[in-house]
C-alpha cells in the first residue's frame, strides 16, 4: 500500500472510502435481493448475453478497423517501370515481418534503425555490388525521403487514428510512465472487490479479461499497421530515389509551366511503318479529313509532322507522321529516338505485302531499345493492317466483315492476313487492327481502331509520366548546377580580404 499510495493522505483515503461505501454496498445488496426473489439466475443469464453481444460487437469493430487500415496501406505507384517490382517486393516482405514488440513506438532510436534497414534493403536491390549502398545517397535526396515519408505518414495518421490530433507526445509519455502505477491501483481495487462481493468480482474479471483482450488486440493491430506503413513509406520514396524518379521539385512532371497557365503535356502518338504502307492516309482517316499529305510516290513525308488530335474520351494528343523506316530519311538511330519519345506507337503494315522481314527487324530494334532502358515503361504498340480491300477477291468489297466468324472468302482472307501479320511481327493478335484507308472505302477506323487506342490510353499515360519525369529530372540537374555555381561565385566574392574593383 505504501508504494501504491506514496503521496496520498490516510485521512483523505478514509474519507474517500466512506463516501464510496454506500455505493459499493449496492452490488452485494442487489445480489442478495435477486437471490431472495429467485431472479439471480435470470440476472446472470442476462449479464452473460449482454457480455457476449458486447464482445461480438467489439470483434466486428476490430475487423472493420482492420479493413480500413488495410485500405489505407501504401501501394506501389502504377507509373513505376517493371524494374521496380523486385524492390517493392523486398519492401513488402520487410513490412510484413515487423513486430510491435521488436520496434516499440516510443523508442525513437529503434525506429530510426528500422528506417535505415528499409533504405539499405532498397539500396541493395539497385546497387548489389556496392559494399555500402547507402553511401550512394545525396544529402538533399536523403532529407527529401525523410520529409515526404513524414508528410505522408502525418496525413495517414490524422485521417485514420481517432483523437490523433488531440494527443500530444507529452500525453503519450505521461501515460506510459503512469502505466505501472495504474496497474498497481487496479490490482488493489480488484482485490478489495473480491473480498466484498466474490461472485460479482469473478464475473467482472471474466468480462474484463475479454474486454482487455479485445482492446489489447486492437492496440497491437494499430501499432503493427503504423510500423508497416512507416516501412512502406520509406521504401516507397527510396525506390523513387534509387530508380532516378525522385525530383527535388514538387511540380507534376506532366505539367508544363508557362508564363500564362500550366498546360498538360499531350500524349505523343507516333505513326511508323514502311513507305507507302498508309501512314499519312491513316492520319487523314483518324481526323476524318485531309490533314497529312499523301502521294503515290514514296517518301512524301520528309520529317516528323505533328498534328493535334482531340476526340471524346482521349487525352489531348499530338500524332506524328514519319518517313518510311525503309528509307534514308529515318535512320535506325532516329527511329529508336522517335520511339523512346513516344507514348503510343501505331505501326502500319500493308496486308498485300507478304515480305515483312524489314518490319520485324525494325520492331526488334525498338524492343531492344526499350529493354536497354528498363527504367522507362515502353509505349504500347498497335499494328494497323492497311490495304485489306486489295486482298483476294480484289473486286469484292462489302463491309462490314465479321472476323470472329468469317463468312466468305474475303473475310477469311482478312482474318488470315491479321494472324499472319501477328505471327510475322511477334505481336498479340488482339493488337492487330485491319483497316481500309482508301478515300471512298475507309473502314474499321472509327470503331475498332479508336476502341483499341482508347484501351491502350492508360498504358500510354504511364509511359508519358515516366518520359516527362525523366526530362524534368535532367532539366532540374542542370538548373541546380547553374544555381549552385552562381551562389558559390557570390560567396567567393564576399570572402574577407578580397578586393572588389
Secondary structure, 3 states (H helix, E strand, C coil): CCCCCCCCCHHHHHHHHHHHHHHHHHHHHHHHHHHHHCCHHHHHHHHHHHHHHHHHHHHHHHHHHHHHHHHCCCCCCCCCCHHHHHHHHHHHHHHHHCCCCCCCCCCHHHHHHHHHHHHHHHHHHHCCCCCCHHHHCCHHHHHHHHHHHHHHHHHHHHHHCCCCCCCCHHHHHHHHHCHHHHHHHHHHHHHHHHHHCHHHHHHHHHHHHHHHHHHHHHHHHHHHHHHHHHHHHHHHHHHHHHCCCCCCCCCCCCEECCCCCCEECCEEEEEEECCCCCHHHHHHHHHCCCCCCCCCCCCCCCCCEEEEEEECCEEEEEEEECCCCCCCCCCHHHHHHHHHCCCEEEEEEECCCCCCHHHHHHHHHHHHHHHHCCCCCCCEEEEEEECHHHCCCCCCCCCCCCCCCCCCHHHHHHHHHHHHHHHHHCCCHHHEEECECCCCCCECHHHHHHHHHHHCHHHHHHHHHHHHHHHHHHHHHHHHHHHHHHHHHHHHHCCCCCCCC
